[in-house]
Amino acid sequence: MALAALPSLAAAQYFGRNKVQYEEFDFRILRTDHFNFYYYPAESLATSDMARAGDRWYTRLSDLFRHTFDRKSIVFYADHPDFQQTNVVGGTISEGTGGITEGLRTRVVMPHTGSYWDTDHVLGHEIVHMFQYSIAEGGPGGINRLGTLPLWLVEGMAEYLSIGRQHSLTAMWLRDALRRDDLPTIKQLNNDSRYFPYRYGQALWAYIGGRYGDRAVVDVYRAALRLGWDPAIRRVLGVNSDSLSQDWIAAIRAQYAPHLAGRTHPDSVGQNVVRVSARGGDYNVSPVQSPDGRHVAFFSSRDLFGIDLYLADAQTGRVIKRLASPNSGRHLDAISFIQSSGDFSPDGSQFAFIAFAEGDHEIQLLDVASTSVVRRVQVPGVGAMNSLAWSPDGRTIAFSGMVGGISDIYAFDVAAGTVRQLTNDRYADLHPAWSPDGRTIAFSSDRGPGTSFQTMTYSRMQLATVDVATGRVDVLSPFPSARHISPQYTPDGRSLLFVADPDGVNNIFRLDLAGGSVTQVTNVVSGISGITDLSPAMSIAENTGRLMFNVFQNQGHAIVALSAEQTQGTPVQPMPAFAAAAMLPPGDTPGRAPITTYLADALTGLPSTSAFEELEYRPKFALDAIGQPSVGVSAGGPFGTGVSGGVSAYFGDQLGDRMIGTSIQANGQLKDIGGQLFYLNMKRRFNWGGSLSHVPYLSLGQGFSEPDPGDPADINYDLYMQRLFYTEASAIGQYPFSTTRRAEFTVAATRIGYDLEVQRTPLRAAGTGFVQAGPTALIDLGAPDSRYLAKASAALVGDWSNFGFTSPVQGGRYRLEVSPTIGDRTYASALADYRRYHFFRPVTFAWRALHYGNYGRDSEDWDYAAGGMSYPLYLGEPSLVRGYAYNSFGNDECIPSADGSSGCPVVSRLIGSRLAVASAEIRIPLIGTRDFGLINLPFIPIEMAPFFDAGVMWTSDQPPQLRTDADPVACDVGTARVGACAQRTPVFSSGVSFRANVLGYLILEAYIAHPFQRPQKNWVWGFQLMPGW
């Protein structure tokens, strides 16, 4: 779940990853009493059900918040791969994002999850955000005040109001923190990233609601919008945050200390195979053993910038190799890992896992020895898949697949390439596992008496089996009120191992299939758990019976193993009727808990039917955002009377597929007013658009001139005003091949107008100075005729880099571009830019090679007075070769050369029409977070980067000379073509750069460089506002 408040302009960027619209969705509208639900036919059943739940959430929350709002929009996608293609919000969407509430129109956009319970929870969470936005909009400071509140307050509140105080996952986090004596204060929740705001925020609000009443939760939120979170706590609750923290922590200790007694420490559950690092928070999830038990494959965050698939020794935990990664350049955009696991083939030679590619989930079969993908399987009509299970004979792969937002069990015939659907209903069907004889598949399902699609109530996940031949489903409920996940058959087929929480703590149990008896295998303090409530958490080696599973510890996930003998378990002790270990402190508080009451009341607010009004979706533009307007007026002064200011506005349709933007800017006289109008269409994979623009560029110069004979002045002060007017009509297109590669196209017709004026003020000597001797005159100096050009460009762009705090630190990116121009001037520009970032945690070695040049007849037409239309390139820009910035040169460096010619040779060698640059850096995260920084101080991350830059500039008649012993001579660039010029030899520099991320808004770089080709300069300081290349 996430909040979003700003639009994204999907125009071509120099670099950047792509959001790909792989599919075209035919959206329609379901109109309920309070919402417009946007959906497409494939998901109509699931969306109509959730529309009823949405109105129920509105009734619940409007009463709690004592607030109502007008009809708002909720956009549903059938599955997460479809959701990742949405244009409702800009930017890429990760698998970990369950839903988004954007702040421009307060729209919710989210996918179905395959579990009605989970989808209903996410929907409730996002509707809480709708109320939060609506209340903020009506208060002082508007919606911007919401952005000042900490995440624990905003997201934790949405979790508490949509889940309540009975939640074994959040309770597991608290017990783990209690065991480690690391329970956070409220102030630590604000500024320490170690404490997950969703879980700890939910727990804190549950405590506030339990102690002061759930109405106080809303009152604190309303007060926080006006006062800030800390004063709001004092105002509403009558205590300061420090005292509240102490009381909350004391309540956690009192609630959970009894549940720690007699339970096993996470380090002592079994053999620790893959540990959580000392810093904590590691993901090592969905462990899958090879059939012989020698290896384990698992998803891990050990690479820091994403989740990759690794192979490790199952005994020692030593990582042998990385099997797959989205950063490897292979044909996948991401790896599905949160509610998914892979599986080995029966002979252990291949591994099957689920990847996101081409807009859907696909099964990729990977050769374990070579790590090459030998087969890619996209199942027609099945847009999303979860856990895989390879049959004992190797002929079939079972998986949980989603169609229209509903999950079922499917079987894929590996040889024939065909798929058979084994279940077909609205129940959630997850985590398939084969019996040793291949006749039955066990899975986790919400089938049972607690599930009613009429009242939209859901049973906790039970165990179920399906007969592969007949499709008959049997439900097994060892603990009727508990959640059961991750079933695994023992090698003899007589028992099922599974994870359940009958007492509120997730542990492993064993069910005897013949007699129905249950034994308990683990009794851990924290819990056996993956990332979410429904994540797979264990596997069994088919040949040995060795069990491997996830244990939650130190806010992360370790991988632990038990031998077959250790999985026999002990008789289950009588379980309490109430799972107290899952209750968040201060426990159940009757009379002060409307949240508990409404979560138990399925009928209030629930429409009796899903036969809502259906409407066609017809795109209409509405205002999305308006830029901050500004205006200024000047009267008199050196520039006369003028006006300055500007405003911009963005309009879009409800689904974000189309955008119109307009802007106008004034700065001086009437002729200095410019503006732009653009249109973008992002509905299909090929994004296209067009723009009209008129942009004046004003540059000023000054000097003195002799007055005409007879004038009363002694001298004239001249202010030269040189204007270029670019009037352009353009069209752009972009075709993404994947999230990391795209082609860009642009065509444009351009008129370049010129204007030359001098503002002349006569001056007369008066004592030691001058006074004005007459009125200021504006003189038109004449200008060249307008020029007309036709331009085009084509570019191939790749970007698979990962960004740190101030610069890319992993992966790579490139841009290859050709841009021909014809008309009154004819030339072509060529660009080749390649960059790589080799990450050796925490240090990155970065390097780049760049060429940019203008070629052709008029590529060096730089004479403005004669109608030239381009400026020369300058190699000493800090973004190219540091230490040679134009304003860093002094007169002592610009001396006549030996032949008596004038100019500045050390500067002239840096000016031309073609350049090549090579750079290398060692990027060290000096100050950052505990995960990425030598010093943990995340407020202003700072990167230190020793660097070496090299570059050479040349022109059509002065080719580069790859020597370092050149003796430059003068160069005058004021002619139509460069005349005698400095020898075109390379320049070099080295030094140290420091980059700081200032509050997430800008990146400031300060550097000190030694320019080797400036003998009069030892060190040069410089600054620039831009990320590292």
DAJO-V940946 format. One record per run of one state. SS is the DSSP state (~ for helix, > for strand, _ for the rest). FROM is the first residue (numbers start at 1). TO is the last residue. If there is no record, write none. Layout:
{{SS;FROM;TO} {SS;FROM;TO}}
This chain:
{{_;1;1} {>;2;4} {_;5;26} {>;27;31} {_;32;34} {>;35;40} {~;41;65} {_;66;71} {>;72;77} {_;78;79} {~;80;83} {_;84;98} {>;99;102} {_;103;106} {>;107;111} {_;112;113} {>;114;114} {_;115;115} {~;116;137} {_;138;141} {~;142;148} {_;149;150} {~;151;163} {_;164;165} {>;166;166} {_;167;167} {~;168;179} {_;180;185} {~;186;191} {_;192;196} {~;197;212} {_;213;213} {~;214;227} {_;228;228} {~;229;237} {_;238;240} {~;241;260} {_;261;263} {>;264;264} {_;265;265} {~;266;268} {_;269;270} {>;271;274} {_;275;283} {>;284;289} {_;290;294} {>;295;300} {_;301;307} {>;308;313} {_;314;318} {>;319;324} {_;325;325} {~;326;328} {_;329;333} {>;334;335} {_;336;342} {>;343;344} {_;345;349} {>;350;357} {_;358;359} {>;360;367} {_;368;372} {>;373;377} {_;378;383} {>;384;390} {_;391;395} {>;396;403} {_;404;405} {>;406;413} {_;414;418} {>;419;421} {_;422;428} {>;429;434} {_;435;439} {>;440;445} {_;446;451} {>;452;452} {_;453;456} {>;457;457} {_;458;461} {>;462;467} {_;468;472} {>;473;476} {_;477;483} {>;484;489} {_;490;494} {>;495;500} {_;501;506} {>;507;512} {_;513;517} {>;518;520} {_;521;523} {>;524;524} {_;525;527} {>;528;528} {_;529;537} {>;538;540} {_;541;546} {>;547;553} {_;554;555} {>;556;562} {_;563;564} {~;565;567} {_;568;569} {>;570;571} {_;572;579} {~;580;582} {>;583;583} {_;584;593} {~;594;600} {_;601;612} {>;613;616} {_;617;621} {>;622;626} {_;627;629} {>;630;634} {_;635;641} {>;642;652} {_;653;657} {>;658;668} {_;669;669} {~;670;672} {_;673;673} {>;674;681} {_;682;685} {>;686;705} {_;706;714} {>;715;736} {_;737;740} {>;741;766} {_;767;768} {>;769;772} {_;773;776} {>;777;780} {_;781;786} {>;787;799} {_;800;801} {>;802;803} {_;804;806} {>;807;823} {_;824;826} {>;827;840} {_;841;842} {>;843;855} {_;856;863} {~;864;866} {_;867;872} {>;873;874} {_;875;885} {~;886;888} {_;889;890} {~;891;893} {_;894;904} {~;905;908} {_;909;910} {>;911;912} {_;913;913} {>;914;928} {_;929;934} {>;935;936} {_;937;937} {~;938;940} {_;941;941} {>;942;954} {_;955;960} {>;961;961} {_;962;984} {>;985;985} {_;986;986} {>;987;998} {_;999;1001} {>;1002;1011} {_;1012;1019} {>;1020;1025} {_;1026;1027} {>;1028;1028} {_;1029;1029}}
